[in-house]
Amino acid sequence: MARIRNFTPGPVEVSEKVLAAQYGSQGLHVGPEFSQAYVRATRNLQPVFGTDGYVAIVPGCGTLANEMAVRALLDEGQTALILDAGYFSNVLRKSVEGCGGIAVLLPVEPGRPADPDQLRSALGQQQIDLVCFTHVETSTGLLNPVEALAKVASEAGVPVLVDSVSGLGTAASHMDDWGVTIMTSGSQKGLGSVPGLGLVAVSDAAWPRIAQKKSPRGGFTDIRRWKEQLEAAPDWHPSLTTMPVGVVHALDVALLEMQTEGLETRYARHEDARAFLCDAMEGVGLELQIEEGSRSPGVTGVKTSGAFRSSDLVRYLIEYHQIRIAGGFGANKEEVFRVAHMGDNACRAALRPVIAGVKAFLD
Ligand SMILES: *Cc1c(COP(=O)(O)O)cnc(C)c1O
């Protein structure tokens, strides 16, 4: 059977070098070879997040990274305001509630970005201890105005957690300049590597708040312990636990590739891929899920407008075009399909067969 190419919003297609790095090492999670890769990856993640602060690489996933961030910032009984732009706000809600916090969801108008004025008025109405939102809402393809939203929260003195699990590596992030307290990600989406790692970037401004926290932090999930371990043994045992060694090497290689390409070039390539796909979809009469100006450079949601079921398109593309895309989420499951253009798939050449496949299906 021909290999199916992934245009799903995670895990994404990864380069041959990244794949080779995953399986190329039988090494340990201790010693100089691993330590160099681990420490280099944490350093190379800093400009991608846009921080001079600490970045934790932990075994796991984006959900775990988010939960660690919540545990770092929110005490039991405190309230987190989650800007609800889709599926992943409900995932975050589980972490908030599971950590003993109270989650308040503020609905974001479908198809539009979260509104800073709406956030400002919500913050004026009740005591909020943490503001959470996605950089990119992967379930719809929305790119949120992180800077404007974070500014409103900062003015109100409330820390900000930004979930950039799929955004990071596809869209610029300047978390320090934007005033984001903690930003999270995972290895398998916009960064163009394989699954297996959660990433937690902590601004310097976050540490006093983390120190004040009173509720239990867990052992593994206590971000301070990861930082202390890195500082104590950077050359020998930089991580708190056994790591998926090959997965760290794969991320290291993906980040080195990113560095070689240059971040600005990479973001421009993703922007171009997004514009190319969106134009093509509108060209065949399909409507996009997100309004112009707020479409994510890494994933696009397209409406079926009742003309077909998205699961039929997904199945057709796998069977006849060896292409895997994704359907929608929740109530809109059949009314939306999503195409990821992340990593190596963020270029016109990679997207042409997807566009041709969608056209063939519509015919
Ligand atoms: C994928 C995703 C997650 C969950 O990440 P996992 O690695 O699957 O745990 C969380 N938030 C967003 C925005 C995502 O795209």
Ligand as a Chemical Component Dictionary entry (heavy atoms), coordinates in Angstrom:
data_LIG
# 
_chem_comp.id                   LIG 
_chem_comp.type                 NON-POLYMER 
_chem_comp.pdbx_formal_charge   0 
_chem_comp.three_letter_code    LIG 
# 
loop_
_chem_comp_atom.comp_id 
_chem_comp_atom.atom_id 
_chem_comp_atom.alt_atom_id 
_chem_comp_atom.type_symbol 
_chem_comp_atom.charge 
_chem_comp_atom.model_Cartn_x 
_chem_comp_atom.model_Cartn_y 
_chem_comp_atom.model_Cartn_z 
_chem_comp_atom.pdbx_ordinal 
LIG C1 C1 C 0 -3.248 19.104 20.012 1  
LIG C2 C2 C 0 -3.611 20.186 20.929 2  
LIG C3 C3 C 0 -3.650 19.991 22.315 3  
LIG C4 C4 C 0 -3.410 18.642 22.935 4  
LIG O1 O1 O 0 -2.130 18.209 22.662 5  
LIG P1 P1 P 0 -1.735 16.671 22.953 6  
LIG O2 O2 O 0 -0.294 16.640 22.573 7  
LIG O3 O3 O 0 -2.607 15.846 22.077 8  
LIG O4 O4 O 0 -1.974 16.421 24.368 9  
LIG C5 C5 C 0 -3.951 21.056 23.121 10 
LIG N1 N1 N 0 -4.211 22.267 22.611 11 
LIG C6 C6 C 0 -4.187 22.510 21.286 12 
LIG C7 C7 C 0 -4.464 23.884 20.789 13 
LIG C8 C8 C 0 -3.879 21.477 20.408 14 
LIG O5 O5 O 0 -3.851 21.710 19.095 15 
# 
loop_
_chem_comp_bond.comp_id 
_chem_comp_bond.atom_id_1 
_chem_comp_bond.atom_id_2 
_chem_comp_bond.value_order 
_chem_comp_bond.pdbx_ordinal 
LIG C1 C2 SING 1  
LIG C2 C3 SING 2  
LIG C2 C8 DOUB 3  
LIG C3 C4 SING 4  
LIG C3 C5 DOUB 5  
LIG C4 O1 SING 6  
LIG O1 P1 SING 7  
LIG P1 O2 DOUB 8  
LIG P1 O3 SING 9  
LIG P1 O4 SING 10 
LIG C5 N1 SING 11 
LIG N1 C6 DOUB 12 
LIG C6 C7 SING 13 
LIG C6 C8 SING 14 
LIG C8 O5 SING 15 
# 
